[in-house]
Amino acid sequence: MIRRIDLRGAAASGPVDYRSAVPRADFDVEAAVPAVHAICEEVRTRGVEAILEMSEKFDGVTQTDVRVPVEAMRRALDELDPAIRAGLEESVRRLRVASERELEADVETVLGDGAVVTHRKVPVNRVGLYVPGGLAPLVSSVLMNVVPAQVAGVGSIALASPPQREFDGLPHPTILAACALLGVEEVYAVGGAQAVAMFAYGTDPCARVDLVTGPGNIYVVTAKRLLKGLVGIDSEAGPTEVAILADETADAAYVAADLIAEAEHDPLAAAVLITDSETLVSDVEAELEKQVPATGHVERVQVALGGAQSGIVLVDDLDQGVAVADAYASEHLEIHTHDAAAVAARITNAGAIFVGPHAPTALGDYCAGSNHVLPTGGCACHSSGLSVRAFTKSIHVVDYSRAGLEEVADHVVTLAEAEDLPGHAQSVRIRFQQ
């Protein structure tokens, strides 16, 4: 069901490229560029007319308007299962508390008499949030995008999610209910690359945004790549992934369950176990044989676990395991080892780290207080997950008096002349020639 990759002894003859030793799903954004470029151009030149045609072509939905009525969102919230509402409210509460702790105060630096530089944090003016429909209504992605944007102080929030044929061309009602719960009233029944293009270009009735965030399929990711620069983006998120670093102390039933949980997202989802225990490997394989047939999405899970992107990686010891995990730079990394907190502290590359047997990735998907919009495809080596910081930007405010400028004027003139920029030098000199 899931293959083994044996890296034991690999480092004996020299350094090993562990990142390439643990393969990922084939997610070829470049191959999607021509089709997505055509979609974006259609939206840019023809606006909502093109979007309506694409909804019919790609989603099988006939629309006359892409804007979701506020009444539909309120009705969805009124009709929401009370238990689901309670879960959403608790998730929002925890995420909001954690997000508020991320807010950064302005930093003022006094460099001399009359020489002050302030590092000011300001929210982005307007954002477009994308929530996928796909194989499951990812209502949790509404929360993970909206809450940090609200905490950051973003003044204008628009959200798009694919229209659903079974819901009269509107997004899934649970997604609409979450929007109503959070007070988001500007919602569009638009999916895929066309939603990103709508946000980036500004297509009546949706005004142009400054930043697009949220996960999506390869067409959404490709559109974000193509339109980056015209609009800000959070990341190019590919198929979801989990790596589990475990030793002989791990509970095989827990490990298997967490691999299955990741695999049920998508046939391209990656589920990777890294361990130095052959006993654990055998036990996990036995648990998979028992648990997979009992899960709700058997076929999807089997495809993901049997894919090239998934596997059980055998290592010599925990040190090699840490090196492999760091090189893989997983979106989600679970630590099931003796003294898991100490092992977690050694990790430098991961979107989010889940410590010990009682912190499964599913906790982070909903109620941990952390954000589940995370870097994939090894990008955790240089990128971070979605947070309040993604919705803010920095401005340096330079406030110098005459005395403050005079103190460094000669240095500025000298450096400007060294770069053959006499106008720069004169712009300083003139202030002391009058």
Buried (B, 14 or more C-beta within 10 A) or exposed (E): EBEEBEBBEBBEEEEBEBBEBBBBBEBEBEEBBEEBBEBBBBBBEEBBEBBBBBBBEBBEBEBEEBBBEBEBBBBBBEEBEEEEBEBBEEBBEBBBEBBEEBBEEEEEEEEEEBBBBBBBBEBBEBBBBBBBBBEEBBBBBBBBBBBBBBBBBBEBBBBBBBBBEEBEBBBBBBBBBBBBBBEBBBBBBBBBBBBBBBBBBBBEBBEBBBBBBBBBBBBBBBBBBBBEEBBBBBBBBBBBBBBBBBBEEBBBBBBBBBBBBBBBBBBBBBBBBBBBBEEBBEBBBEBBEEBBEEBEBEEBBBBBBBBEBBBBBBBBEBEBBBBBBBBBBBBBBBBBBEEBEEBBEEBEBBBBBBBBBEBBBBBBBBBBBBBBBBBBBBBBBEBBBBBBBBBBBEEEEEEBEEEBBBBBBEEBBEEBEEEEEEEBBEEBBEEEEE
